[in-house]
């Protein structure tokens, strides 16, 4: 399938798992990041360049939206993209999002610190259909993540989330149409 990716390097290994399953990267929309401390987008930009896919940085503009639709993606995969994706303007393109906690309980832009502070021990990475509302839409699938409140910190929980995302997206990539069809409220 033809994949449009919205995100940055935090979940790049998940994107690589999707591409390793034989899917084609046709478009990338990433964010402006510092590429020095914690936030990077160089790997997604390199993947786009290697695939010959257009890559844009920043919020999706009307010009970007038109460029995206010209690539005729079969699905849009969003993973750690910091701007609201106007999914209604992309219909009928299926738009799915990787959320780093179990939904609907873990809604929010960066919920990992809240998991740690609340002492959550059982969470998940969630793949869900995107709607105009943040972190809502039918759930496609979850992959469990166990958190040890005595040992885990933000770095270790983030690493667990990234690894779980690779497993989640590798599984999803084996049957994207089937997974989309089985999404549940």
N, C-alpha and C positions, 0 to 999 in steps of 0.2 A: 504494500500500500504506500501511497504518497503521504509523507508526514510533514506537517508544519510544526515547528517547535518554538514555543515561547518560554524563555527562561535564561538562566545563567549556569555557571559551572557547578553549582552545588549539587545538581542532579544529573550532571553530564554522563556519568557512568550508566544511569538508567536509560538515557537516550542512546548510548552506545549499544546497550543490550537490545533495544528495539531495532537498531540498524543491523546488528549481527543476525537478527532473525530474518533478514532479507528485505526489510522495508527501505524505502528511498526517502532521504531528506531533501525536501524541495523548497523550504523556506525557514528562516530563523529570524525571530524578533527577540532581542536581548535588551538589557538595561545598561545604562551608564554606571560603571562601578569603578572602584579605585585600582583594581588589579594589583594591590600591594599587600593588604592585610588579610582580610577574610573573604572578601567578595571578588570573584574573578569571572570574566566572560571570554577569556582567550580561547579556551578549548572549544566552546560552541562556535566561535567565529572560525576556528580552523576547520571544524567539521563542515560548516557551511561552505567554506572555500573549497575544500576537497570534493564536496558533492556538486560544486557549481551552483549552489543555491544562493539566492539573494539573502543578505543579512542586514538587518537594520537595528539601530540602537535607539532606545527610547520608547515613548508611548506610541501606540499604534495610531497613525494619522490616516486620513482618507487616502493619501497617496500610497501609504504602506498597505492599507486594506486592499486597494486595487491591485498592487503588486502581488500580494498574497493570493488573491483569487485567480490571478492570471496563471499561477503555478498549478492550479487545479488539485489541491491536496484532497486526500480522502478523509483525513482526520487532523485536527489540531490538538497537539499535546502541550499542555501548559504545566510547567514545573518550576516554581519559585520565580515567577515573573511578577514584578512589583506593581504593575499597573492593572487596572480593571480592563479585561478584554470585552469589547462590546459584542457579545455573541449573537445578539439579535441581528446585527448588521452582517453577520457571516452565514446566516441560515441559507441553506440546510446543512452546512458543514458541521459535523459532529465535533464538539469541543469538549475535551476532557482535561481534568486537572489532577495533579498529584498533590495531596495535602499531607503534611508530615505528622498528623495525628488521626485518631479515629474520629470520624464524623458520625453523627452531628455533635457529639460532646465537645470536641476540641476545636471549634471554630475560632478563627482569628488569623491575623496576618503573620505572626511569629509566635506560635503557641508553645514552642519547646521550653522556654524558661518557666512557663506556667505549669507544665507537667512536673517539672522538677520541684518547684516551690510547693505544689499541692501534694507531693508525694505519690503521684500516680505510678503504679507498678506495671499495669497492663495497658498498653496503648496499641497503636497500629499506624501504618501508612495507608491512606485511603485514596483510591482512584474513583473519581466521580464525574458525572456529566456536569458541565458548567451551565449556569443560568445567569440572568442579570444580577442576581443577588450573590454576595460573597459566600463561598463554602456551602452552597446548597446545590440541589440537583440530585438526581438519582445516583445511588451508590453502585459502582461497577464491581469493585472488589476491595478487600482489605488484606494486608499482610501484618501479622502480629509483631509487636516490638515489646520486649520486656525491659523494664527500667529498674535498676537496683538503687533505691534512694540512699543507701549507705556508701555506694561506690561511684555512681554515675554523676557526671557533671554535664554542662552544656556541650563540651567537646565530645565526650563519649556517647551521649544521646544522639548528637548530630551524626556521628559516625554510624551508629546503629540504624538511624533513619535512612542514611544514604545506602547502606547495604541492603536494607529491606526494600528500598525502592528499586534497586537493581533486580531483585527476585520478583517483585510485583510486576515490573514492566516487561521482564523477560517472559513471564507467564502470559501477560496480556498480549504481547506481540505474537504469540503462537496462534491466536484466534481473535483478532481485533473485532471483526463483525459479530462473532458470537458473544463476546464479552459485552459489547455495546447493546446487543439485543436483550441480554439478561439483566441489565441495570434495574435496580429496585429502589423505590422510595425509602 
